[in-house]
């Protein structure tokens, strides 16, 4: 039994290596893993003050703590913009685990723009 989100994603990457759920490039893969670890343990104000609801986008007036999370998110995502990555519309080019990890936070942050 696997109950932790990051452990589930690591299991899937091992079970289906042909899906290339992590980037092939070692530097980009390290960046993606670092970002996933930070997502897994961080952004507590954003997650706590703005619950996940895929059926609605709630307008957000960020508290200072949530704004700090949003600012960190922007810095973190800028690392991917600055990285050498293959073509694709996702953080590492093609869809990968890091995109799955950040999807819920991106949905919450959507209300702040």
C-alpha positions in Angstrom: 0.0 0.0 0.0 1.3 3.4 -0.9 -0.5 6.4 0.5 1.8 9.4 0.1 1.5 11.4 -3.1 5.2 11.7 -3.9 5.8 8.1 -3.1 2.9 7.1 -5.5 4.5 9.2 -8.3 8.0 7.7 -7.7 6.4 4.2 -7.8 4.7 5.0 -11.1 8.0 6.4 -12.5 9.8 3.2 -11.6 6.9 0.9 -12.8 6.5 2.7 -16.1 10.0 4.0 -17.2 8.8 4.2 -20.8 6.5 7.1 -19.7 9.4 9.2 -18.8 7.7 10.8 -15.8 10.9 12.5 -14.8 13.0 14.5 -17.3 15.8 12.6 -19.0 18.3 15.5 -18.4 20.0 15.0 -15.0 20.1 18.8 -14.2 16.5 19.3 -15.1 15.5 16.1 -13.2 17.3 17.4 -10.1 15.4 20.7 -10.4 12.1 18.9 -10.8 12.8 16.6 -7.8 13.8 19.6 -5.7 10.6 21.5 -6.7 8.5 18.4 -6.0 10.0 18.0 -2.5 9.4 21.7 -1.8 5.8 21.4 -3.0 5.3 18.3 -0.9 6.3 20.0 2.3 5.6 23.7 1.6 3.1 26.3 0.5 1.1 25.7 3.7 -0.5 29.1 3.9 -1.8 28.8 0.3 -3.0 25.3 0.8 -4.5 26.0 4.2 -6.3 29.3 3.4 -7.5 28.2 -0.1 -8.9 24.7 -0.2 -8.8 22.7 -3.5 -12.1 22.9 -5.4 -11.9 22.0 -9.1 -15.6 23.0 -9.7 -15.0 26.7 -8.8 -12.4 29.4 -8.9 -12.6 31.6 -5.8 -11.4 35.2 -5.9 -8.4 35.5 -3.7 -7.2 38.4 -1.8 -3.9 37.0 -0.5 -2.9 37.4 3.1 0.8 38.2 3.6 1.5 34.5 4.2 -0.3 33.5 1.1 1.4 36.2 -0.9 4.8 34.9 0.3 3.8 31.5 -1.0 2.8 33.0 -4.3 6.0 34.9 -4.5 8.0 31.8 -3.8 6.0 29.9 -6.5 6.9 32.6 -9.0 10.6 32.3 -8.2 10.5 28.5 -8.3 8.7 28.4 -11.7 11.2 31.0 -13.0 13.9 28.4 -12.4 12.2 26.2 -15.0 11.8 29.1 -17.4 15.6 29.7 -17.1 16.5 26.0 -17.5 17.5 24.4 -20.7 14.5 22.2 -21.4 12.9 20.4 -24.4 9.9 21.8 -26.2 6.5 21.4 -24.5 4.1 23.4 -22.6 5.0 22.2 -19.1 7.6 23.0 -16.5 10.2 20.5 -17.9 8.9 20.6 -21.5 6.8 17.5 -21.7 4.4 16.7 -18.9 6.1 15.2 -15.9 5.7 14.5 -12.2 6.5 18.1 -11.3 3.5 19.3 -13.2 1.3 16.8 -11.4 2.6 18.0 -8.1 2.0 21.6 -8.8 -1.4 21.4 -10.5 -3.4 21.8 -7.3 -1.4 24.8 -6.2 -1.6 26.3 -9.6 -5.4 25.9 -9.5 -5.6 27.7 -6.2 -3.3 30.5 -7.3 -5.5 31.0 -10.4 -7.9 32.9 -8.2 -5.2 35.4 -7.3 -4.7 36.7 -10.9 
